[in-house]
Amino acid sequence: MRSSDAALLWAARLGTDATGLLCTSKAVHGIGIDNLSLDQRAVVNSSIPRAIAQARHTHTRGTPPRDLATRPAETFICDGFGPHSAPSPIDGATYQFEAVDEATSYAYIASARSHTIADW
């Protein structure tokens, strides 16, 4: 993986721009990005307008409030996605699974190396 790919991957995972990525990298261990060239910064920052445009995308429709769960753990909304093009540098995971409690909006997230029923 090229260094610009690693920077773009980490920026996308953290939801930040090049400056935020460098600040985060200085504050934590394990990212492995100490400096970004001007070209690398341009690559990372060029992905931001696309992310903003996707965030503004209008959803088809939400669940009417009368149909939402009223008690915690009554309804979980689950989703999984992957495989990612690059495994996580932390544990090698290539899939992510999410479950959100509809009543409390509490989210559970897990990463896995495979996409099987046992992982869910």
For each residue, the residues with C-beta under 8 A, 3 or more apart:
1: 5 6 9 86
2: 5 6
3: 6 7 33 40
4: 7 8 39 40 43 44
5: 1 2 8 9 86
6: 1 2 3 9 10 32 33
7: 3 4 10 11 18 21 33 36 40 43 44
8: 4 5 11 12 43 44 47
9: 1 5 6 12 13 86
10: 6 7 13 14 21 25 31 33
11: 7 8 14 15 16 17 18 20 21 44 47
12: 8 9 15 47 51
13: 9 10
14: 10 11 20 21 24
15: 11 12 51
16: 11 19 20 21 24
17: 11 20 21 44 45 48
18: 7 11 21 22 36 40 41 44 45
19: 16 22 23
20: 11 14 16 17 23 24
21: 7 10 11 14 16 17 18 24 25 31 33 36 44
22: 18 19 25 26 33 35 36
23: 19 20 26 27
24: 14 16 20 21 27 28 31
25: 10 21 22 28 31 32 33 34
26: 22 23
27: 23 24
28: 24 25 31
29:
30: 89 90
31: 10 21 24 25 28 89
32: 6 25 89
33: 3 6 7 10 21 22 25 36
34: 25
35: 22
36: 7 18 21 22 33 40 41 44
37: 40 41
38: 41 42
39: 4 42 43
40: 3 4 7 18 36 37 43 44
41: 18 36 37 38 44 45
42: 38 39 45 46
43: 4 7 8 39 40 46 47
44: 4 7 8 11 17 18 21 36 40 41 47 48
45: 17 18 41 42 48
46: 42 43 49
47: 8 11 12 43 44 50 51
48: 17 44 45 51 52
49: 46 52 53
50: 47 53 54
51: 12 15 47 48 54 55
52: 48 49 55 56
53: 49 50 56 57
54: 50 51 57
55: 51 52
56: 52 53
57: 53 54
58:
59: 62
60:
61:
62: 59
63: 67 68 102
64: 67 68
65: 68
66:
67: 63 64
68: 63 64 65 75 102 103
69: 74 75 101 102 103
70: 74 103
71: 74 103
72: 101 103 104 106
73: 76 101 103
74: 69 70 71 102 103
75: 68 69 101 102 103
76: 73 99 100 101 102
77: 99 100 102
78: 97 98 99 100 120
79: 97 98 99
80: 95 96 97 98 115 120
81: 95 96
82: 94 95 96 115
83: 94 95 115
84: 87 88 94 95 96
85:
86: 1 5 9
87: 84 92 93 94 113
88: 84 91 92 93 94 111
89: 30 31 32
90: 30 93
91: 88 111 113
92: 87 88 113
93: 87 88 90 96 111 112 113
94: 82 83 84 87 88 112 113 114
95: 80 81 82 83 84 111 112 113 114 115 119
96: 80 81 82 84 93 109 110 111 112
97: 78 79 80 109 110 111 112 119 120
98: 78 79 80 107 108 109
99: 76 77 78 79 107 108
100: 76 77 78 105 106 107 108
101: 69 72 73 75 76 104 105 106 107
102: 63 68 69 74 75 76 77 105
103: 68 69 70 71 72 73 74 75
104: 72 101
105: 100 101 102
106: 72 100 101
107: 98 99 100 101
108: 98 99 100
109: 96 97 98
110: 96 97 119
111: 88 91 93 95 96 97
112: 93 94 95 96 97 115 116 119
113: 87 91 92 93 94 95
114: 94 95 119
115: 80 82 83 95 112 119
116: 112 119 120
117: 120
118:
119: 95 97 110 112 114 115 116
120: 78 80 97 116 117
